């Protein structure tokens, strides 16, 4: 087919405009590594789940998911970083209670608004909270721990001020009157060596973080905050069984993107989570084996996760009031 001078000039004139088009116009997403920000130190529940989910998503999308730990401020530092990132799908957040639903009621001057600056992609899983004690503390039940605290202060660590486990600890103290001194750390993984070594009496942490220590005898879980005992550790009683009636608590993990990320990219990421974390897949089985519960199909979507976040946000508002926490 011949090319007229007019056609040639038209195409040539359009060339500078074409160079200004976004990369998405030329290449399918993702065409380079995706950075998955974990807003806590390595070794905790968010880090463990984030790496499993990131690996599964990478296999579905055919691209590397690079996990970066940016801890601090109850997950706020990492969340703020993602909220200000370019909304192109290449910087995502491993979102959890702390940065998404707790921080607004703990920190007065957040550098981001979780409801405006971040958008849900998909919920992946949730895991119940437990109290695990150092072996130097011979108490074997939650009722005995409460009684012990009335005789001497008990030091209980969490993954940080404003974390999900901190809020659960405050709820527990309010519900029982236990004399507990909170010891905040910068992540769930960093506090466990001090529990094992007896530098703190124990920790309020995620079941997935504590389970292996309990089974190996390095420390012992005295209660799990669920309605019924876990099949993974049926020897562990619930808070309810120990006299703290109706007491349940959990941490959730999901994938979050900067607001204004294109809908078509959110849809691709959503599908990658759904396919990579479907029941029976290696990644899903690994999470279940660690003590997590998979999100429902409805929750494993942008719409379902957004609704889940809103519900937990309101629950944390009430929890903060109950605990007397004032943003500072």
VENVENZI-V355989 format. One record per backbone hydrogen bond with DSSP energy under -0.5 kcal/mol. NH is the residue of the N-H (numbers start at 1). CO is the residue of the C=O. If there is no record, write none. Layout:
NH	CO
NH	CO
//
This chain:
4	2
8	4
9	5
10	6
11	7
12	8
13	9
14	10
15	11
15	12
18	14
19	15
20	16
20	17
21	18
25	22
26	23
27	23
34	64
35	90
36	34
36	66
37	35
37	92
38	36
38	68
39	37
39	94
41	186
44	41
48	44
49	45
50	46
51	47
52	48
53	49
54	50
55	51
56	52
57	53
58	54
59	55
60	56
61	57
62	58
63	58
66	34
66	64
67	65
68	36
70	38
70	68
72	39
75	72
76	73
77	72
78	70
79	75
80	76
81	77
82	78
83	79
84	80
85	82
88	86
92	35
93	256
94	37
95	93
95	254
97	252
100	96
101	97
102	97
102	98
103	98
105	102
106	103
107	103
108	106
114	112
116	113
117	113
119	257
121	255
122	255
123	299
124	253
125	253
126	293
127	251
129	249
130	205
131	223
132	130
132	203
133	220
134	201
135	218
137	134
138	136
142	222
145	141
146	142
147	143
148	144
149	145
150	146
150	147
151	148
152	148
154	179
156	154
156	181
157	202
158	183
163	160
167	163
168	164
169	165
170	166
171	167
172	168
173	169
174	170
175	171
176	172
177	173
180	178
181	154
182	180
183	156
184	182
185	158
191	187
192	188
192	189
193	189
194	191
195	191
196	192
197	193
198	194
198	195
199	194
200	194
201	155
202	155
203	132
204	157
205	130
205	203
207	128
209	206
210	206
211	207
214	210
215	211
216	212
217	213
217	214
218	213
219	213
220	133
222	131
223	131
224	237
225	129
226	224
233	230
236	233
237	235
239	224
242	238
243	240
244	239
245	243
247	244
248	246
249	225
251	127
253	125
254	95
255	122
256	93
257	119
258	91
259	117
261	258
262	87
265	262
266	262
267	263
268	264
269	265
270	266
271	267
272	268
273	269
274	270
275	271
276	272
277	273
278	275
281	278
285	281
286	282
287	283
288	284
289	285
290	286
290	287
291	287
291	288
292	287
293	126
295	124
300	296
301	299
305	301
306	302
307	303
308	304
309	305
310	306
311	307
312	308
313	309
314	310
315	311
316	312
317	313
318	314
319	315
320	316
321	317
322	318
323	319
324	320
324	321
325	320
328	106
//
